[in-house]
């Protein structure tokens, strides 16, 4: 784990994302270069698509890692089925998740906007806000979902959260995404 200097990378230390560069660095670093994330997710024919998504809280306020929020996120994701949430990690100020389109014309961006607003409506805490934008990147075909998950799953250790119960992340899987 590195020093916890807040920066533009979702509040992550710079050395957090020196391994498994593809999706994590796209997710976090594109913000520094562009100010706004690039959304380049294409769905190509019948090829299976898995997208790695990072969603942050507004001002990186740490309100996500509670049982209530985790439970509601799971409910909202379970109902918002245009895209299927696979494995995910809920950190205090950001979420990493994998998602796959569920035979849908609804874009990833619209789907994310939808579940964020559903969540906020039901959560009912006005000061708990989402960053408007998000980061997404499509896994390249030769990449392994399992390997990416292993990397993301270790996020809490790299974030230095281990041993701090109040910051303990929440993680799980809603749908088993097919990656064949
Ligand atoms: Ni992270």
py3Dmol code that shows the C-alpha trace and the ligand (Angstrom):
import py3Dmol

protein = """\
ATOM      1  CA  UNK A   1       0.000   0.000   0.000  1.00  0.00           C
ATOM      2  CA  UNK A   2       1.181   3.489  -0.704  1.00  0.00           C
ATOM      3  CA  UNK A   3       0.697   6.778   1.012  1.00  0.00           C
ATOM      4  CA  UNK A   4      -2.872   7.903   1.102  1.00  0.00           C
ATOM      5  CA  UNK A   5      -2.421  11.221  -0.628  1.00  0.00           C
ATOM      6  CA  UNK A   6      -5.702  12.280  -2.169  1.00  0.00           C
ATOM      7  CA  UNK A   7      -5.440  12.812  -5.883  1.00  0.00           C
ATOM      8  CA  UNK A   8      -7.545  12.655  -8.982  1.00  0.00           C
ATOM      9  CA  UNK A   9      -7.484   8.858  -9.101  1.00  0.00           C
ATOM     10  CA  UNK A  10     -10.592   8.328  -7.088  1.00  0.00           C
ATOM     11  CA  UNK A  11      -8.477   9.202  -4.083  1.00  0.00           C
ATOM     12  CA  UNK A  12      -6.186   6.288  -4.723  1.00  0.00           C
ATOM     13  CA  UNK A  13      -2.465   6.380  -4.200  1.00  0.00           C
ATOM     14  CA  UNK A  14      -0.600   6.573  -7.491  1.00  0.00           C
ATOM     15  CA  UNK A  15       1.091   3.219  -6.969  1.00  0.00           C
ATOM     16  CA  UNK A  16      -2.242   1.502  -6.596  1.00  0.00           C
ATOM     17  CA  UNK A  17      -2.556   0.779 -10.227  1.00  0.00           C
ATOM     18  CA  UNK A  18       0.911  -0.142 -11.362  1.00  0.00           C
ATOM     19  CA  UNK A  19      -0.052  -3.730 -12.056  1.00  0.00           C
ATOM     20  CA  UNK A  20      -2.821  -5.036 -14.294  1.00  0.00           C
ATOM     21  CA  UNK A  21      -2.706  -1.731 -16.054  1.00  0.00           C
ATOM     22  CA  UNK A  22      -5.320  -2.224 -18.682  1.00  0.00           C
ATOM     23  CA  UNK A  23      -8.599  -1.789 -16.909  1.00  0.00           C
ATOM     24  CA  UNK A  24      -7.594  -0.141 -13.670  1.00  0.00           C
ATOM     25  CA  UNK A  25      -5.429   2.502 -15.203  1.00  0.00           C
ATOM     26  CA  UNK A  26      -7.992   3.209 -17.841  1.00  0.00           C
ATOM     27  CA  UNK A  27     -10.525   3.503 -15.111  1.00  0.00           C
ATOM     28  CA  UNK A  28      -8.623   5.793 -12.819  1.00  0.00           C
ATOM     29  CA  UNK A  29      -5.987   7.576 -14.869  1.00  0.00           C
ATOM     30  CA  UNK A  30      -8.080   8.689 -17.788  1.00  0.00           C
ATOM     31  CA  UNK A  31      -9.504  11.259 -15.438  1.00  0.00           C
ATOM     32  CA  UNK A  32      -6.167  12.975 -15.079  1.00  0.00           C
ATOM     33  CA  UNK A  33      -5.510  13.112 -18.786  1.00  0.00           C
ATOM     34  CA  UNK A  34      -8.922  14.093 -20.045  1.00  0.00           C
ATOM     35  CA  UNK A  35     -10.850  15.561 -17.190  1.00  0.00           C
ATOM     36  CA  UNK A  36     -13.734  13.504 -18.484  1.00  0.00           C
ATOM     37  CA  UNK A  37     -13.733   9.770 -18.946  1.00  0.00           C
ATOM     38  CA  UNK A  38     -13.884   8.315 -22.407  1.00  0.00           C
ATOM     39  CA  UNK A  39     -16.670   5.891 -22.997  1.00  0.00           C
ATOM     40  CA  UNK A  40     -15.627   3.556 -25.719  1.00  0.00           C
ATOM     41  CA  UNK A  41     -17.629   0.463 -25.062  1.00  0.00           C
ATOM     42  CA  UNK A  42     -18.638  -1.270 -28.230  1.00  0.00           C
ATOM     43  CA  UNK A  43     -20.758  -4.333 -28.500  1.00  0.00           C
ATOM     44  CA  UNK A  44     -19.528  -6.466 -31.324  1.00  0.00           C
ATOM     45  CA  UNK A  45     -21.940  -8.982 -32.778  1.00  0.00           C
ATOM     46  CA  UNK A  46     -22.279 -12.136 -30.763  1.00  0.00           C
ATOM     47  CA  UNK A  47     -19.007 -11.784 -28.945  1.00  0.00           C
ATOM     48  CA  UNK A  48     -19.429 -11.866 -25.209  1.00  0.00           C
ATOM     49  CA  UNK A  49     -18.859  -8.476 -23.669  1.00  0.00           C
ATOM     50  CA  UNK A  50     -17.698  -7.785 -20.150  1.00  0.00           C
ATOM     51  CA  UNK A  51     -17.099  -4.225 -19.089  1.00  0.00           C
ATOM     52  CA  UNK A  52     -15.127  -3.069 -16.093  1.00  0.00           C
ATOM     53  CA  UNK A  53     -16.773  -0.024 -14.510  1.00  0.00           C
ATOM     54  CA  UNK A  54     -15.625   2.376 -11.797  1.00  0.00           C
ATOM     55  CA  UNK A  55     -18.166   4.695 -10.195  1.00  0.00           C
ATOM     56  CA  UNK A  56     -17.098   7.308  -7.636  1.00  0.00           C
ATOM     57  CA  UNK A  57     -18.901   9.378  -5.058  1.00  0.00           C
ATOM     58  CA  UNK A  58     -19.105  13.115  -5.525  1.00  0.00           C
ATOM     59  CA  UNK A  59     -16.070  14.806  -3.959  1.00  0.00           C
ATOM     60  CA  UNK A  60     -14.935  11.294  -3.031  1.00  0.00           C
ATOM     61  CA  UNK A  61     -16.902  11.489   0.168  1.00  0.00           C
ATOM     62  CA  UNK A  62     -16.695   8.152   1.936  1.00  0.00           C
ATOM     63  CA  UNK A  63     -20.294   7.105   2.351  1.00  0.00           C
ATOM     64  CA  UNK A  64     -20.499   3.829   0.435  1.00  0.00           C
ATOM     65  CA  UNK A  65     -19.091   1.186   2.749  1.00  0.00           C
ATOM     66  CA  UNK A  66     -22.052   0.475   5.000  1.00  0.00           C
ATOM     67  CA  UNK A  67     -24.324  -2.565   5.153  1.00  0.00           C
ATOM     68  CA  UNK A  68     -27.344  -0.400   4.254  1.00  0.00           C
ATOM     69  CA  UNK A  69     -25.751   1.018   1.134  1.00  0.00           C
ATOM     70  CA  UNK A  70     -24.395  -2.365   0.119  1.00  0.00           C
ATOM     71  CA  UNK A  71     -27.790  -3.989   0.550  1.00  0.00           C
ATOM     72  CA  UNK A  72     -29.595  -1.308  -1.444  1.00  0.00           C
ATOM     73  CA  UNK A  73     -27.019  -1.405  -4.228  1.00  0.00           C
ATOM     74  CA  UNK A  74     -27.554  -5.140  -4.536  1.00  0.00           C
ATOM     75  CA  UNK A  75     -31.316  -4.658  -4.707  1.00  0.00           C
ATOM     76  CA  UNK A  76     -31.083  -1.942  -7.323  1.00  0.00           C
ATOM     77  CA  UNK A  77     -28.593  -3.897  -9.434  1.00  0.00           C
ATOM     78  CA  UNK A  78     -30.748  -6.995  -9.211  1.00  0.00           C
ATOM     79  CA  UNK A  79     -33.707  -5.079 -10.653  1.00  0.00           C
ATOM     80  CA  UNK A  80     -31.847  -3.000 -13.244  1.00  0.00           C
ATOM     81  CA  UNK A  81     -31.302  -5.868 -15.635  1.00  0.00           C
ATOM     82  CA  UNK A  82     -30.525  -4.100 -18.903  1.00  0.00           C
ATOM     83  CA  UNK A  83     -26.959  -4.866 -17.945  1.00  0.00           C
ATOM     84  CA  UNK A  84     -26.072  -7.618 -15.527  1.00  0.00           C
ATOM     85  CA  UNK A  85     -23.728  -6.893 -12.657  1.00  0.00           C
ATOM     86  CA  UNK A  86     -21.170  -9.631 -12.122  1.00  0.00           C
ATOM     87  CA  UNK A  87     -18.569  -9.315  -9.402  1.00  0.00           C
ATOM     88  CA  UNK A  88     -18.138  -6.051  -7.586  1.00  0.00           C
ATOM     89  CA  UNK A  89     -16.267  -4.346  -4.755  1.00  0.00           C
ATOM     90  CA  UNK A  90     -17.782  -1.411  -2.876  1.00  0.00           C
ATOM     91  CA  UNK A  91     -15.019   0.783  -1.446  1.00  0.00           C
ATOM     92  CA  UNK A  92     -15.762   3.752   0.839  1.00  0.00           C
ATOM     93  CA  UNK A  93     -15.662   6.278  -2.014  1.00  0.00           C
ATOM     94  CA  UNK A  94     -15.873   4.219  -5.195  1.00  0.00           C
ATOM     95  CA  UNK A  95     -17.244   1.029  -6.676  1.00  0.00           C
ATOM     96  CA  UNK A  96     -15.590  -1.353  -9.078  1.00  0.00           C
ATOM     97  CA  UNK A  97     -17.912  -3.689 -10.904  1.00  0.00           C
ATOM     98  CA  UNK A  98     -18.069  -5.921 -13.929  1.00  0.00           C
ATOM     99  CA  UNK A  99     -21.146  -5.813 -16.121  1.00  0.00           C
ATOM    100  CA  UNK A 100     -22.423  -7.506 -19.253  1.00  0.00           C
ATOM    101  CA  UNK A 101     -25.246  -6.407 -21.584  1.00  0.00           C
ATOM    102  CA  UNK A 102     -28.410  -8.442 -21.209  1.00  0.00           C
ATOM    103  CA  UNK A 103     -29.679  -8.446 -24.791  1.00  0.00           C
ATOM    104  CA  UNK A 104     -30.457  -4.765 -24.509  1.00  0.00           C
ATOM    105  CA  UNK A 105     -30.485  -1.615 -26.640  1.00  0.00           C
ATOM    106  CA  UNK A 106     -29.810   0.428 -23.500  1.00  0.00           C
ATOM    107  CA  UNK A 107     -26.307   1.854 -23.421  1.00  0.00           C
ATOM    108  CA  UNK A 108     -23.987   1.261 -20.511  1.00  0.00           C
ATOM    109  CA  UNK A 109     -24.033   4.989 -19.723  1.00  0.00           C
ATOM    110  CA  UNK A 110     -27.824   5.105 -19.538  1.00  0.00           C
ATOM    111  CA  UNK A 111     -27.942   2.000 -17.406  1.00  0.00           C
ATOM    112  CA  UNK A 112     -25.442   3.404 -14.917  1.00  0.00           C
ATOM    113  CA  UNK A 113     -27.329   6.700 -14.755  1.00  0.00           C
ATOM    114  CA  UNK A 114     -30.518   4.720 -14.168  1.00  0.00           C
ATOM    115  CA  UNK A 115     -29.330   2.610 -11.248  1.00  0.00           C
ATOM    116  CA  UNK A 116     -27.574   5.560  -9.610  1.00  0.00           C
ATOM    117  CA  UNK A 117     -30.827   7.534  -9.658  1.00  0.00           C
ATOM    118  CA  UNK A 118     -32.877   4.553  -8.469  1.00  0.00           C
ATOM    119  CA  UNK A 119     -30.429   4.106  -5.642  1.00  0.00           C
ATOM    120  CA  UNK A 120     -30.467   7.777  -4.644  1.00  0.00           C
ATOM    121  CA  UNK A 121     -34.266   7.923  -4.684  1.00  0.00           C
ATOM    122  CA  UNK A 122     -34.583   4.991  -2.361  1.00  0.00           C
ATOM    123  CA  UNK A 123     -31.585   5.835  -0.214  1.00  0.00           C
ATOM    124  CA  UNK A 124     -32.998   9.288   0.439  1.00  0.00           C
ATOM    125  CA  UNK A 125     -29.852  10.945   1.779  1.00  0.00           C
ATOM    126  CA  UNK A 126     -29.368  14.112  -0.280  1.00  0.00           C
ATOM    127  CA  UNK A 127     -25.757  14.613   0.759  1.00  0.00           C
ATOM    128  CA  UNK A 128     -24.816  11.158  -0.510  1.00  0.00           C
ATOM    129  CA  UNK A 129     -24.196  12.018  -4.112  1.00  0.00           C
ATOM    130  CA  UNK A 130     -22.580  10.305  -7.065  1.00  0.00           C
ATOM    131  CA  UNK A 131     -19.966  11.723  -9.317  1.00  0.00           C
ATOM    132  CA  UNK A 132     -21.909  12.389 -12.512  1.00  0.00           C
ATOM    133  CA  UNK A 133     -19.534  10.511 -14.751  1.00  0.00           C
ATOM    134  CA  UNK A 134     -17.918   7.121 -14.472  1.00  0.00           C
ATOM    135  CA  UNK A 135     -15.140   5.095 -16.038  1.00  0.00           C
ATOM    136  CA  UNK A 136     -15.595   2.053 -18.179  1.00  0.00           C
ATOM    137  CA  UNK A 137     -13.463  -0.226 -20.233  1.00  0.00           C
ATOM    138  CA  UNK A 138     -14.286  -3.370 -22.132  1.00  0.00           C
ATOM    139  CA  UNK A 139     -12.167  -6.374 -21.258  1.00  0.00           C
ATOM    140  CA  UNK A 140     -10.129  -7.436 -24.211  1.00  0.00           C
ATOM    141  CA  UNK A 141     -10.969 -10.893 -25.354  1.00  0.00           C
ATOM    142  CA  UNK A 142      -7.688 -12.410 -24.299  1.00  0.00           C
ATOM    143  CA  UNK A 143      -8.013 -10.971 -20.824  1.00  0.00           C
ATOM    144  CA  UNK A 144      -9.381 -13.160 -18.124  1.00  0.00           C
ATOM    145  CA  UNK A 145     -12.329 -12.048 -16.065  1.00  0.00           C
ATOM    146  CA  UNK A 146     -11.006 -14.188 -13.216  1.00  0.00           C
ATOM    147  CA  UNK A 147      -7.630 -12.510 -13.283  1.00  0.00           C
ATOM    148  CA  UNK A 148      -9.183  -9.048 -13.350  1.00  0.00           C
ATOM    149  CA  UNK A 149     -11.398  -9.986 -10.480  1.00  0.00           C
ATOM    150  CA  UNK A 150      -8.429 -11.170  -8.453  1.00  0.00           C
ATOM    151  CA  UNK A 151      -6.805  -7.832  -9.028  1.00  0.00           C
ATOM    152  CA  UNK A 152      -9.890  -5.825  -8.134  1.00  0.00           C
ATOM    153  CA  UNK A 153     -10.615  -8.022  -5.149  1.00  0.00           C
ATOM    154  CA  UNK A 154      -7.266  -7.101  -3.655  1.00  0.00           C
ATOM    155  CA  UNK A 155      -8.142  -3.413  -3.935  1.00  0.00           C
ATOM    156  CA  UNK A 156      -8.891  -3.039  -0.221  1.00  0.00           C
ATOM    157  CA  UNK A 157      -5.396  -4.199   0.688  1.00  0.00           C
ATOM    158  CA  UNK A 158      -3.823  -1.733  -1.688  1.00  0.00           C
ATOM    159  CA  UNK A 159      -6.080   0.972  -0.376  1.00  0.00           C
ATOM    160  CA  UNK A 160      -4.718   0.252   3.087  1.00  0.00           C
ATOM    161  CA  UNK A 161      -8.161  -0.495   4.436  1.00  0.00           C
ATOM    162  CA  UNK A 162      -7.427  -3.836   5.991  1.00  0.00           C
ATOM    163  CA  UNK A 163      -7.805  -3.686   9.719  1.00  0.00           C
ATOM    164  CA  UNK A 164     -10.086  -0.680   9.704  1.00  0.00           C
ATOM    165  CA  UNK A 165     -13.560  -2.142  10.228  1.00  0.00           C
ATOM    166  CA  UNK A 166     -15.338   1.133   9.572  1.00  0.00           C
ATOM    167  CA  UNK A 167     -13.781   1.193   6.123  1.00  0.00           C
ATOM    168  CA  UNK A 168     -14.179  -2.463   5.340  1.00  0.00           C
ATOM    169  CA  UNK A 169     -15.369  -2.861   1.774  1.00  0.00           C
ATOM    170  CA  UNK A 170     -18.288  -4.894   0.642  1.00  0.00           C
ATOM    171  CA  UNK A 171     -18.043  -7.272  -2.238  1.00  0.00           C
ATOM    172  CA  UNK A 172     -19.911 -10.001  -3.970  1.00  0.00           C
ATOM    173  CA  UNK A 173     -21.447 -11.191  -7.194  1.00  0.00           C
ATOM    174  CA  UNK A 174     -24.947 -10.630  -8.556  1.00  0.00           C
ATOM    175  CA  UNK A 175     -24.773 -12.660 -11.760  1.00  0.00           C
ATOM    176  CA  UNK A 176     -22.296 -15.199 -13.026  1.00  0.00           C
ATOM    177  CA  UNK A 177     -21.096 -13.526 -16.209  1.00  0.00           C
ATOM    178  CA  UNK A 178     -20.204 -15.787 -19.089  1.00  0.00           C
ATOM    179  CA  UNK A 179     -16.843 -15.176 -20.665  1.00  0.00           C
ATOM    180  CA  UNK A 180     -16.223 -17.847 -23.231  1.00  0.00           C
TER     181      UNK A 180
END
"""
ligand_1 = """\
1
NI
Ni -10.014 1.123 -6.660
"""
view = py3Dmol.view(width=600, height=400)
view.addModel(protein, "pdb")
view.setStyle({"model": 0}, {"cartoon": {"style": "trace"}})
view.addModel(ligand_1, "xyz")
view.setStyle({"model": 1}, {"stick": {}})
view.zoomTo()
view.show()
